[in-house]
Amino acid sequence: MRIKLLDFDDGGVTVQNRVESSLVAEVKARQYEDHTLVRLREGIQQHKIMTFEIGEDGALRYQRVLCMSNVAGLREKIMIEIHQSRYSINPSSTKMYHDVKELYLWDNMKKAIAEFVA
C-alpha cells in the first residue's frame, strides 16, 4: 500500500492511498534484473528512446503498459493468475491475451498465452 501526501499552496493537504497487486509490485522490482529493460531505461534517461517511459512509480512502461521482464517465472505467474482468476470462466487464449495486454507487455506474448492455454 502506498500513501502519498500532497501539500497545496493554500495550506491544504490531500492524502492519496493506493493499493497494487503483489504481482505488479514484483514485476516492477524485477525490471532491474532484465538486461533488455535496463538498456531501455538507460536510453530513456539519455533521451535516446522516446517510445518508452519511466512512470511516476519508477516502472518502465510502453504506452502506459507495464513492461515485463523474463525472470523468475513472472510471465507464467501472470498467466496462471489470469487463467485461474475467480472472475474468469476458463478463458480462451484470445480472451486471456486481451486481458493481459491491458496491464503487461512482453515479446511473443500472444504465442506464450496460446501455448499456456492449450
N, C-alpha and C positions, 0 to 999 in steps of 0.2 A: 504494500500500500504506500502510495506517495502522498504527502501533504505538502502543499505549496502555499505560502503566504504572499499575497500581492499587496504592496503598500501604495497608496494613491496620494497625490499631491494635496488633496483636500483633507488629509488626515485619516481617511477611511482605510480599512483593511478587509480584504476578501480572502477566505480560506478555500482552496481547491483541494479536493480529496479524489485520488484516482487509484483504482484497483486494476491490476492486469494479471492475466493468466501466468502461472509459473512457467509454462512452455514459452510464452512470449519473452519473459524475463531471461530464460535460458538461451533463447535464440539471440537476443541482444548481447548477452555476455559472450557467447561462443563466436560472434562475428570476428573477434580479435584472433581467433585460432585458425581461421581460414586465410591462407596467403593471398588468394584472389581478392577477397573482400578487403584485406589490409591494403593491397595495392590500389584498389578503387578509392579507399578512404584517403590515401596519400595523394592521389590525383585530384581529389576534390579540394583538399587543403592547399594544393599548389595551383589551384584554379585551372587545371588541365582537363578535368572531367566535369561536364555541366549537366549530364543526363541523370546522374545520381545525386543524392543529397544526404547530409547528415542532419537528422531531425533534432528538435529541441531536447529529446530524451537521449541524444548521443548515438542513436541507432542509424545504420546505413539503410537507406530506402531508395527505391526506384518508383517514381510516381506515387508516393505515399505508401507503397507496399514494402514490407519488411524483407530485406534480403537474407536468405537462409544460407548458413554455412553447411558444409558437407562433413561435419564432425560429430562424433559421439552418438550416432544413430538418430539425430534430431529429425531428419526427414521422415523416418519410419515412425517415430513417436507422434509426429503431427498427423500422419496418415491414420495411425491407429486411433488417435483421439477423435478425428473427424468421423471415421468409419464406425466407431463404437459409441459415438455420442448418443445420449438418450433422445436427442432431438431429431435424429435421422433414422429412417427405417431402411436398412440395407441399401444405402445409396449406390447408384451405378457409378462407374468411373467418371462419366461426364459430369454428373451432379457433384461428386467429390471434387473434381478439378475446379469447377466453378466456385465452390465454397472455399477451397484452399487458396486460389489465386487472388481472392479479395484481401487476404492477410499476408501471404508469403510469396516469395519468388525464388526459384532455383532452376538451373539448367535441366532440360528434359523432364520437367515436372509432369506433364500430361502422360508421357510414356511410363514413368515410375508409378503413377497412380493407377493406370490401366493394369500394369503387372501386379500391383498390390491387391487389387480387387479381384483379379482373375483367379 
